[in-house]
Amino acid sequence: MQPSHQKSQSARTTPNATTAENSGEAGQSTTLRLQSSVLWALGIGCGALGLGLGFLAKPLVNWIVDLIGDAPGPLRLAAELPTVWAVPVLAVVGLLAGAWLAAEAKKEALELTVDPAGVHLKQDGAERYLRRDRIDAVFQDGKELVFLDATTRQLARHKSSDLSKKQVREAFERHGYPWAGAADPRENEFRKWVDGRPGLDEEANGLLRARARALTDKQRGAAADLADQLQAIGVVLRDRDDTQQYRLIPG
């Protein structure tokens, strides 16, 4: 067995690299998050892009103008700067843009902490804690991590594509959670929602219509509230290929 003082090795650098911390012995926790090297690469890469653009702004603008007759205003402004100024200015702009993109990527990526008592989920500025005794199944459903209770109600559904699926599975198995695999065990029960099709009553269809409008208007908070209302009347939802899919809770 690995000694309790020895830290687990960090994940290999991959497109969805993660970092595991404090994992191992019972009573400890396992934390998975987007690896900091990915965030640094994003920031530095944007800075390098800005640096290169400083050298290429004038010929690039000339090429675009010759091709379509005009160029974007910010690019034309950059091309008017002397190269000795354009290079450092655009490099700084690139670094600032990269820092902003890295901050947004970190915010949107799921941070997952698992221990024997429960699961802590942090994403998009919101946090949630699920007690271990409430979780009857946990699994990957496409790009999402899903938790169900004993009645098959959905406790949480989070985008987890920035985390290694292998490390996520190992974290839950290490702490004794009921890992249900890389697909929804109730996959065959989901149906694509079509307004008016038999299978749902008017109350459910009305909530689904309202949620479809909320999704179209990019009102994620309203869409989440409507999903909660649907689950309260026995309808579990997920979004697939720009459509809503549902299943009924048994009983």
KOLVEXFI-319946 format. One line per field, with one value per residue (C-alpha): residue number from 1; residue in one letter; x, y, z; chain. Coordinates in nm, 3 decimals. Layout:
<sites>
n <- c(NUM/...)
res <- c(a/...)
px <- c(X/...)
py <- c(Y/...)
pz <- c(Z/...)
chain <- c(A/...)
</sites>
This chain:
<sites>
n <- c(1/2/3/4/5/6/7/8/9/10/11/12/13/14/15/16/17/18/19/20/21/22/23/24/25/26/27/28/29/30/31/32/33/34/35/36/37/38/39/40/41/42/43/44/45/46/47/48/49/50/51/52/53/54/55/56/57/58/59/60/61/62/63/64/65/66/67/68/69/70/71/72/73/74/75/76/77/78/79/80/81/82/83/84/85/86/87/88/89/90/91/92/93/94/95/96/97/98/99/100/101/102/103/104/105/106/107/108/109/110/111/112/113/114/115/116/117/118/119/120/121/122/123/124/125/126/127/128/129/130/131/132/133/134/135/136/137/138/139/140/141/142/143/144/145/146/147/148/149/150/151/152/153/154/155/156/157/158/159/160/161/162/163/164/165/166/167/168/169/170/171/172/173/174/175/176/177/178/179/180/181/182/183/184/185/186/187/188/189/190/191/192/193/194/195/196/197/198/199/200/201/202/203/204/205/206/207/208/209/210/211/212/213/214/215/216/217/218/219/220/221/222/223/224/225/226/227/228/229/230/231/232/233/234/235/236/237/238/239/240/241/242/243/244/245/246/247/248/249/250/251)
res <- c(m/q/p/s/h/q/k/s/q/s/a/r/t/t/p/n/a/t/t/a/e/n/s/g/e/a/g/q/s/t/t/l/r/l/q/s/s/v/l/w/a/l/g/i/g/c/g/a/l/g/l/g/l/g/f/l/a/k/p/l/v/n/w/i/v/d/l/i/g/d/a/p/g/p/l/r/l/a/a/e/l/p/t/v/w/a/v/p/v/l/a/v/v/g/l/l/a/g/a/w/l/a/a/e/a/k/k/e/a/l/e/l/t/v/d/p/a/g/v/h/l/k/q/d/g/a/e/r/y/l/r/r/d/r/i/d/a/v/f/q/d/g/k/e/l/v/f/l/d/a/t/t/r/q/l/a/r/h/k/s/s/d/l/s/k/k/q/v/r/e/a/f/e/r/h/g/y/p/w/a/g/a/a/d/p/r/e/n/e/f/r/k/w/v/d/g/r/p/g/l/d/e/e/a/n/g/l/l/r/a/r/a/r/a/l/t/d/k/q/r/g/a/a/a/d/l/a/d/q/l/q/a/i/g/v/v/l/r/d/r/d/d/t/q/q/y/r/l/i/p/g)
px <- c(0.000/0.124/0.250/0.005/0.262/0.335/0.142/-0.020/0.145/-0.008/-0.174/0.015/-0.021/-0.313/-0.580/-0.796/-0.516/-0.602/-0.428/-0.494/-0.407/-0.423/-0.544/-0.480/-0.564/-0.918/-1.022/-0.827/-0.970/-0.901/-0.921/-0.931/-0.909/-0.784/-0.405/-0.232/0.008/-0.288/-0.387/-0.029/-0.006/-0.326/-0.200/0.149/0.012/-0.207/0.091/0.301/0.018/0.008/0.385/0.371/0.082/0.295/0.539/0.272/0.001/0.090/0.133/-0.174/-0.390/-0.260/-0.344/-0.696/-0.762/-0.646/-0.866/-1.195/-1.142/-1.141/-0.997/-1.125/-1.077/-0.852/-0.627/-0.602/-0.515/-0.240/-0.103/-0.070/0.167/0.541/0.665/0.884/0.563/0.324/0.526/0.530/0.178/0.020/0.226/0.086/-0.266/-0.222/-0.102/-0.398/-0.639/-0.472/-0.499/-0.871/-0.925/-0.734/-0.945/-1.265/-1.141/-1.060/-1.402/-1.590/-1.391/-1.523/-1.325/-1.414/-1.324/-1.416/-1.380/-1.556/-1.813/-1.924/-1.848/-1.771/-1.842/-1.727/-1.803/-1.905/-1.880/-2.124/-2.050/-2.245/-2.190/-2.346/-2.343/-2.221/-2.535/-2.753/-2.558/-2.687/-2.505/-2.240/-2.137/-2.017/-2.291/-2.108/-1.923/-2.113/-2.071/-2.405/-2.521/-2.847/-3.021/-3.198/-3.519/-3.315/-3.367/-3.077/-2.877/-2.632/-2.517/-2.193/-1.988/-1.663/-1.485/-1.184/-1.116/-0.963/-1.238/-0.995/-0.898/-1.262/-1.351/-1.049/-1.132/-1.483/-1.375/-1.092/-1.339/-1.600/-1.868/-2.114/-1.947/-2.193/-1.966/-1.914/-2.280/-2.614/-2.750/-3.098/-2.992/-3.274/-3.539/-3.459/-3.682/-3.642/-3.899/-4.141/-4.414/-4.748/-4.620/-4.794/-4.604/-4.614/-4.904/-4.969/-4.796/-4.471/-4.501/-4.557/-4.245/-4.044/-4.167/-4.061/-3.723/-3.670/-3.723/-3.484/-3.216/-3.267/-3.228/-2.920/-3.088/-2.907/-3.040/-3.401/-3.338/-3.192/-3.489/-3.731/-3.537/-3.579/-3.953/-3.977/-3.790/-4.028/-4.313/-4.115/-3.934/-3.553/-3.389/-3.068/-2.965/-2.833/-2.759/-2.958/-3.263/-3.415/-3.434/-3.639/-3.715/-3.979/-3.887/-4.022/-4.336)
py <- c(0.000/0.352/0.526/0.785/1.068/1.006/1.231/1.076/1.147/1.423/1.333/1.327/1.639/1.572/1.791/1.736/1.721/1.709/1.719/1.477/1.584/1.428/1.095/0.754/0.642/0.618/0.945/1.155/1.333/1.327/1.655/1.672/1.999/2.146/2.135/2.471/2.401/2.407/2.751/2.879/2.744/2.925/3.256/3.232/3.108/3.418/3.636/3.467/3.514/3.885/3.907/3.746/3.969/4.272/4.173/4.064/4.328/4.548/4.272/4.094/4.406/4.470/4.112/4.133/4.468/4.330/4.023/4.171/4.549/4.617/4.493/4.493/4.826/4.697/4.525/4.840/5.039/4.790/4.812/5.191/5.156/5.145/4.788/4.886/4.978/4.725/4.425/4.502/4.651/4.351/4.111/4.273/4.270/3.902/3.823/4.007/3.826/3.496/3.569/3.640/3.322/3.116/3.262/3.179/2.827/2.767/2.898/2.681/2.362/2.129/2.102/1.773/1.668/1.319/1.182/0.908/1.154/1.322/1.499/1.868/2.011/2.356/2.501/2.833/3.014/2.779/2.507/2.201/1.930/1.583/1.355/1.003/0.847/1.022/0.888/0.558/0.578/0.795/0.766/0.945/1.031/1.157/1.470/1.495/1.351/1.244/1.149/0.967/0.886/0.561/0.673/0.749/1.122/1.328/1.486/1.665/1.676/1.860/1.901/1.715/1.701/1.887/1.597/1.260/0.998/0.739/0.956/1.039/0.669/0.586/0.864/0.730/0.368/0.454/0.600/0.326/0.504/0.308/0.376/0.278/0.310/0.527/0.539/0.608/0.276/0.404/0.513/0.319/0.507/0.850/0.989/1.296/1.558/1.658/1.896/1.718/1.365/1.113/1.026/1.353/1.553/1.920/2.042/1.870/1.984/2.341/2.336/2.183/2.452/2.721/2.554/2.531/2.908/2.964/2.756/2.947/3.276/3.138/3.181/2.899/2.985/2.976/2.651/2.491/2.605/2.455/2.128/2.119/2.178/1.895/1.657/1.751/1.608/1.297/1.395/1.375/1.583/1.598/1.801/1.621/1.763/2.082/1.883/1.801/1.436/1.304/0.992/0.927/0.846/0.498/0.502)
pz <- c(0.000/-0.074/0.244/0.377/0.357/-0.010/-0.249/-0.551/-0.882/-1.093/-1.420/-1.744/-1.952/-2.186/-2.351/-2.044/-1.790/-1.421/-1.087/-0.802/-0.448/-0.101/-0.234/-0.090/0.261/0.393/0.551/0.305/0.004/-0.368/-0.562/-0.940/-1.131/-1.456/-1.441/-1.394/-1.680/-1.920/-1.791/-1.821/-2.174/-2.266/-2.129/-2.277/-2.609/-2.644/-2.556/-2.824/-3.073/-2.993/-3.032/-3.373/-3.477/-3.392/-3.664/-3.913/-3.862/-4.161/-4.422/-4.284/-4.315/-4.667/-4.765/-4.617/-4.787/-5.121/-5.070/-4.945/-4.959/-4.583/-4.253/-3.891/-3.713/-3.429/-3.682/-3.895/-3.581/-3.494/-3.847/-3.816/-3.521/-3.588/-3.557/-3.262/-3.075/-3.228/-3.110/-2.733/-2.731/-2.900/-2.687/-2.371/-2.515/-2.597/-2.246/-2.092/-2.322/-2.234/-1.862/-1.903/-2.107/-1.849/-1.567/-1.756/-1.835/-1.468/-1.364/-1.616/-1.548/-1.279/-0.957/-0.788/-0.433/-0.314/0.038/0.238/0.375/0.055/-0.272/-0.320/-0.667/-0.777/-1.121/-1.280/-0.948/-0.775/-0.519/-0.412/-0.153/-0.178/0.126/0.061/0.208/-0.053/-0.352/-0.494/-0.831/-0.995/-1.360/-1.671/-1.919/-2.227/-2.118/-1.790/-1.442/-1.295/-0.944/-0.869/-0.542/-0.456/-0.631/-0.952/-0.903/-1.030/-0.748/-0.977/-1.338/-1.420/-1.735/-1.664/-2.000/-1.855/-1.616/-1.695/-1.701/-1.569/-1.271/-1.197/-1.187/-0.972/-0.726/-0.662/-0.648/-0.409/-0.161/-0.198/-0.402/-0.622/-0.958/-1.234/-1.537/-1.843/-1.950/-1.788/-1.657/-1.755/-2.102/-2.272/-2.073/-2.219/-2.492/-2.710/-2.612/-2.886/-2.775/-2.761/-2.815/-2.585/-2.268/-2.077/-1.939/-2.018/-1.701/-1.799/-2.161/-2.047/-1.831/-2.115/-2.355/-2.109/-2.063/-2.440/-2.461/-2.172/-2.343/-2.670/-2.481/-2.299/-1.960/-1.784/-1.440/-1.554/-1.744/-1.429/-1.218/-1.470/-1.468/-1.088/-1.126/-1.376/-1.148/-0.866/-1.077/-1.172/-1.495/-1.521/-1.796/-1.993/-2.300/-2.609/-2.957/-2.893/-2.782/-2.445/-2.347/-2.056/-1.858/-1.596/-1.237/-1.150/-0.935)
chain <- c(A/A/A/A/A/A/A/A/A/A/A/A/A/A/A/A/A/A/A/A/A/A/A/A/A/A/A/A/A/A/A/A/A/A/A/A/A/A/A/A/A/A/A/A/A/A/A/A/A/A/A/A/A/A/A/A/A/A/A/A/A/A/A/A/A/A/A/A/A/A/A/A/A/A/A/A/A/A/A/A/A/A/A/A/A/A/A/A/A/A/A/A/A/A/A/A/A/A/A/A/A/A/A/A/A/A/A/A/A/A/A/A/A/A/A/A/A/A/A/A/A/A/A/A/A/A/A/A/A/A/A/A/A/A/A/A/A/A/A/A/A/A/A/A/A/A/A/A/A/A/A/A/A/A/A/A/A/A/A/A/A/A/A/A/A/A/A/A/A/A/A/A/A/A/A/A/A/A/A/A/A/A/A/A/A/A/A/A/A/A/A/A/A/A/A/A/A/A/A/A/A/A/A/A/A/A/A/A/A/A/A/A/A/A/A/A/A/A/A/A/A/A/A/A/A/A/A/A/A/A/A/A/A/A/A/A/A/A/A/A/A/A/A/A/A/A/A/A/A/A/A)
</sites>
